[in-house]
């Protein structure tokens, strides 16, 4: 769904299975969606196709679900590098997840802008986290002032948190001492939200430094020769909109790139197969894999007779006296369900939580709470 203010005179330019182009008086808006199986080459080619309908005199804003992770892998860096060569600026910080699920989180919903005038600063999107949705809501406000002397502000990039904390950092933290003093002085009038924010900030500052961010992992066949070939293909793709000569050169390089990619993949599989053959000479049982568990070959009538003899029949079941539940008035008078949580209940709930689970928007893991 795309919504726009009527006074901007919005109009659809083109609509395909992968993107929608919307033109207004102030900017072009292009929204994309690509499946996870779409190759990065096809994604960049589709982006180039969508930009042929744009007007260079007004700003261009593109975004959507590219299924190119900006926080890991090469797809996101290739996408951003190609768009930067076309004059676009990436607005999505790679440390704020836009897709959260029980399996993990990632940055795949991206925003880019190509301004006609220099931006006074790079606006950072605001992400409104919703626990019900996997794709989170992203909002952004862009102001143009045309001042070319104002430098662009660099975006902040948070390092990933470790799952371990340093107890000395935790005990020496200033926020923890401030919170302890407030609890001693005003235990009844303390702001719970502010206290929770201080505790979260304390745990984050007490985590073990993990060092550098996760590196980009290439495929085993991605060597220096293949990287040079891919860089030349990306450059030809960015130049393919200029002339027919550049387009023919791009298609020639793309054909060569596909051929080299296929050969390198096949050679890598052959090497792995030879290694597997060498291993099977020493351990031949590894060639067959592990045996999958199967159901016991027991007839259903034998199972039924066995459990009847073991548990008896319905007539052997003793009568259970009826359970008398207290009335609603008695429950309201007891008010046991409104009692505050005890420290034992909180410790039990934290102890029963599972490890190695994805963190939420507060960036805290269950391991942090257990160690604290």
LOVO-711690 format. One line per 8 residues: number of its first residue (from 1); their letters; for each residue x, y, z negated of C-alpha. Coordinates in steps of 0.02 Angstrom, whole numbers, plus 50000, padded with zeros to 5 digits. Layout:
! residues N
NUM = A = X,Y,Z  ... .
This chain:
! residues 372
1 = XXXXXXXX = 50000,50000,50000  50065,50173,50049  49986,50331,49975  50025,50508,50030  49958,50683,49996  49841,50735,50140  49917,50909,50155  50080,50829,50217 .
9 = XXXXXXXX = 49987,50768,50372  50040,50585,50364  50030,50477,50520  50081,50299,50563  50216,50284,50696  50240,50096,50707  50191,49942,50608  50273,49769,50623 .
17 = XXXXXXXX = 50288,49613,50517  50447,49679,50437  50424,49867,50419  50304,50015,50426  50355,50190,50484  50259,50338,50412  50291,50517,50468  50247,50674,50368 .
25 = XXXXXXXX = 50289,50858,50386  50436,50841,50267  50509,50666,50291  50505,50498,50376  50460,50350,50263  50508,50174,50316  50455,50027,50205  50534,49855,50233 .
33 = XXXXXXXX = 50506,49676,50179  50621,49532,50225  50607,49350,50172  50753,49272,50076  50798,49167,50229  50820,49318,50343  51003,49337,50390  51093,49501,50354 .
41 = XXXXXXXX = 51125,49525,50540  50939,49518,50580  50903,49637,50436  51026,49768,50500  50962,49746,50678  50783,49775,50619  50836,49931,50523  50919,50001,50680 .
49 = XXXXXXXX = 50760,49966,50777  50653,50060,50650  50769,50212,50654  50745,50236,50842  50575,50316,50805  50643,50440,50677  50670,50627,50697  50848,50686,50653 .
57 = XXXXXXXX = 50781,50857,50600  50688,50793,50446  50739,50683,50300  50726,50493,50310  50684,50389,50157  50686,50199,50171  50651,50068,50040  50570,49902,50002 .
65 = XXXXXXXX = 50609,49722,49961  50764,49684,50065  50805,49522,49972  50986,49582,49969  51052,49581,49792  51145,49740,49752  51215,49670,49588  51298,49514,49663 .
73 = XXXXXXXX = 51339,49435,49830  51390,49516,49995  51218,49545,50070  51185,49699,49964  51358,49774,49994  51345,49741,50182  51173,49825,50187  51232,49976,50088 .
81 = XXXXXXXX = 51392,49992,50189  51297,49989,50353  51172,50120,50295  51311,50231,50227  51394,50227,50398  51230,50295,50467  51228,50438,50339  51115,50362,50205 .
89 = XXXXXXXX = 51141,50376,50018  51097,50232,49902  50982,50288,49761  50965,50119,49672  51090,50088,49531  51151,49908,49534  51140,49894,49344  50950,49915,49330 .
97 = XXXXXXXX = 50854,49757,49378  50702,49780,49490  50649,49597,49493  50627,49504,49328  50570,49323,49313  50597,49178,49193  50738,49117,49306  50835,49281,49291 .
105 = XXXXXXXX = 50841,49459,49357  50912,49548,49508  50917,49712,49605  50829,49678,49771  50704,49824,49784  50813,49964,49852  50796,50148,49900  50901,50248,50023 .
113 = XXXXXXXX = 50890,50427,50087  50966,50519,50234  50947,50705,50194  50961,50844,50323  51032,50959,50187  51155,50912,50049  51076,50856,49887  51115,50956,49730 .
121 = XXXXXXXX = 51126,50790,49638  51087,50609,49670  50919,50570,49591  50913,50408,49493  50750,50309,49506  50645,50279,49352  50592,50097,49330  50432,50063,49234 .
129 = XXXXXXXX = 50447,49887,49168  50289,49781,49167  50301,49608,49085  50158,49542,49195  50238,49586,49363  50400,49515,49434  50434,49664,49549  50444,49819,49440 .
137 = XXXXXXXX = 50374,49991,49481  50505,50116,49544  50472,50305,49545  50589,50444,49601  50585,50634,49621  50694,50715,49755  50729,50903,49761  50817,50987,49907 .
145 = XXXXXXXX = 50902,51156,49891  51021,51157,50040  51172,51209,49936  51322,51129,50021  51446,51187,49887  51366,51083,49749  51452,50913,49737  51354,50752,49728 .
153 = XXXXXXXX = 51344,50678,49554  51408,50501,49537  51288,50370,49474  51324,50281,49311  51354,50094,49318  51338,49995,49157  51452,49848,49127  51365,49681,49095 .
161 = XXXXXXXX = 51346,49639,48911  51425,49487,48833  51317,49369,48731  51437,49383,48582  51455,49527,48460  51601,49583,48352  51554,49585,48168  51681,49721,48126 .
169 = XXXXXXXX = 51605,49836,48258  51432,49797,48190  51476,49838,48009  51574,49996,48055  51439,50065,48169  51377,50239,48119  51197,50205,48170  51186,50057,48052 .
177 = XXXXXXXX = 51245,50162,47905  51122,50302,47949  50980,50178,47956  51032,50100,47791  51031,50270,47706  50858,50310,47774  50792,50145,47711  50858,50183,47538 .
185 = XXXXXXXX = 50789,50361,47534  50623,50351,47628  50577,50169,47641  50391,50207,47664  50398,50351,47788  50531,50285,47908  50493,50291,48094  50487,50110,48153 .
193 = XXXXXXXX = 50515,50152,48337  50667,50259,48297  50736,50122,48185  50714,49992,48322  50803,50106,48446  50949,50128,48325  50961,49941,48297  50960,49905,48484 .
201 = XXXXXXXX = 51094,50035,48516  51198,49964,48372  51191,49787,48442  51236,49846,48618  51386,49945,48554  51443,49794,48450  51452,49672,48595  51618,49601,48651 .
209 = XXXXXXXX = 51690,49697,48799  51668,49590,48953  51788,49691,49058  51760,49711,49243  51597,49683,49331  51563,49519,49419  51656,49507,49582  51582,49471,49751 .
217 = XXXXXXXX = 51597,49286,49790  51625,49247,49972  51590,49085,50062  51738,48964,50070  51757,48992,50257  51755,49183,50241  51940,49219,50273  52032,49376,50332 .
225 = XXXXXXXX = 52003,49337,50515  51816,49314,50488  51806,49475,50385  51889,49575,50525  51768,49501,50650  51618,49545,50541  51679,49724,50511  51695,49752,50698 .
233 = XXXXXXXX = 51520,49682,50722  51449,49801,50590  51536,49948,50674  51467,49898,50844  51293,49881,50769  51299,50059,50700  51355,50122,50872  51227,50021,50971 .
241 = XXXXXXXX = 51099,50163,50965  51211,50282,51062  51230,50205,51234  51192,50048,51334  51377,50010,51345  51387,50000,51155  51234,49887,51151  51312,49763,51273 .
249 = XXXXXXXX = 51473,49763,51172  51372,49731,51013  51280,49582,51087  51445,49511,51150  51523,49527,50977  51368,49456,50894  51375,49302,51006  51558,49278,50967 .
257 = XXXXXXXX = 51523,49303,50781  51388,49168,50781  51502,49048,50873  51649,49075,50753  51532,49059,50603  51466,48892,50666  51642,48824,50698  51706,48877,50526 .
265 = XXXXXXXX = 51556,48800,50439  51576,48636,50531  51764,48629,50496  51731,48663,50311  51603,48521,50304  51727,48405,50389  51860,48446,50258  51735,48414,50118 .
273 = XXXXXXXX = 51684,48249,50198  51866,48194,50209  51891,48238,50025  51736,48135,49983  51805,47987,50081  51970,47999,49987  51878,48001,49820  51772,47850,49866 .
281 = XXXXXXXX = 51929,47745,49895  51969,47769,49711  51791,47776,49644  51678,47692,49773  51523,47703,49662  51518,47893,49680  51465,47872,49862  51295,47804,49811 .
289 = XXXXXXXX = 51253,47936,49681  51161,47909,49519  51016,47787,49513  50850,47873,49486  50744,47808,49342  50594,47705,49397  50434,47654,49310  50432,47489,49214 .
297 = XXXXXXXX = 50362,47347,49323  50225,47301,49198  50047,47264,49250  49916,47386,49185  49810,47247,49110  49958,47187,49006  49986,47364,48942  49802,47380,48896 .
305 = XXXXXXXX = 49803,47212,48802  49964,47260,48711  49898,47425,48644  49730,47349,48598  49819,47220,48491  49933,47355,48419  49807,47491,48381  49646,47392,48369 .
313 = XXXXXXXX = 49476,47436,48440  49358,47583,48415  49265,47489,48279  49425,47481,48175  49443,47672,48170  49396,47738,47997  49268,47875,47980  49340,48049,47957 .
321 = XXXXXXXX = 49246,48162,47836  49184,48326,47909  49298,48477,47889  49221,48626,47803  49288,48792,47867  49280,48948,47759  49156,49081,47810  49205,49243,47896 .
329 = XXXXXXXX = 49175,49341,47736  49297,49232,47640  49427,49253,47777  49408,49442,47777  49424,49448,47588  49586,49348,47590  49668,49456,47726  49812,49334,47739 .
337 = XXXXXXXX = 49827,49369,47925  49862,49554,47893  50007,49523,47775  50175,49591,47836  50304,49471,47906  50423,49399,47779  50610,49394,47808  50602,49203,47810 .
345 = XXXXXXXX = 50474,49206,47951  50579,49328,48053  50737,49224,48027  50644,49065,48075  50575,49143,48235  50748,49208,48286  50830,49040,48245  50705,48944,48353 .
353 = XXXXXXXX = 50733,49055,48506  50827,48977,48652  51001,49028,48708  51059,49075,48883  50897,49164,48929  50882,49324,49030  50874,49485,48930  50735,49614,48942 .
361 = XXXXXXXX = 50744,49800,48981  50832,49830,48813  50980,49722,48875  50981,49621,48713  51000,49431,48715  50937,49308,48586  51118,49273,48543  51140,49453,48485 .
369 = XXXX = 50996,49437,48361  51060,49269,48297  51235,49334,48266  51174,49495,48186 .
